[in-house]
Amino acid sequence: MPTATTPAPRKAHRPRADALRNRERIVTAAREMFVEHGPDVPLDEIARRAGVGNATVYRNFPDREALVREVVCSVMDRTAEAAEAALAETGDAFAALEHFVHTAADERISALCPMISGTFDQHHPDLEASRERVEELVEEVMGRAKAAGQLRPDVGVGDLLIVAAQLSRPPAGTDCLRGDRFVHRHLQLFLDGLRAPARSALPGAAVTMKELRAC
């Protein structure tokens, strides 16, 4: 009588390279179209720009919320990587801060963050992890510039992020792409105002991330 044999354990499934490329193309296309048209852009249009079929979009992202969350997390992750690159710079600490702010503005996080509202799950673990990573790294970048005596001491992470977001968002009623040409000019004006020694005292206290999230 044949004896029963224990089946060999199944290998963990790993996405194929082409499947990963498709997912990345979908996220990139969605990011571009969300910035251009807002979060309600038809998923069919996103699939068309990504060069994939509708079924591929839904296979990767079961609903719009999952896609929006992935786009926001991916942008925040790249923003965190820009902060890490700034921390890796060994030269001028304020120049590293400037480079980070300009790089973060190019990610268009200011246009994406308003999507995290209404019925969107703002406390999803992936989103919170990405957000906390960005906040911690930006605080470290700013702390290094303060320690070098180059950044005025009365500003906080919330001050930097909220003003950078506002300045990198196209003014209401203007074309998104036309507004982009002013972004880095205005950001540099803001950054020059952060240099120490400060020319004037700021009213109120530094904005904390807790206060910013409560707005």
Secondary structure, 3 states (H helix, E strand, C coil): CCCCCCCCCCCCCCCCHHHHHHHHHHHHHHHHHHHHHCCCCCHHHHHHHHCCCHHHHHHHCCCHHHHHHHHHHHHHHHHHHHHHHHHHCCCCHHHHHHHHHHHHHHCCHHHHHHHCCCCCCCCCHHHHHHHHHHHHHHHHHHHHHHHCCCECCCCCHHHHHHHHHHHCCCCCCCCHHHHHHHHHHHHHHHHHCCECCCCCCCCCCCCCHHHHHHC
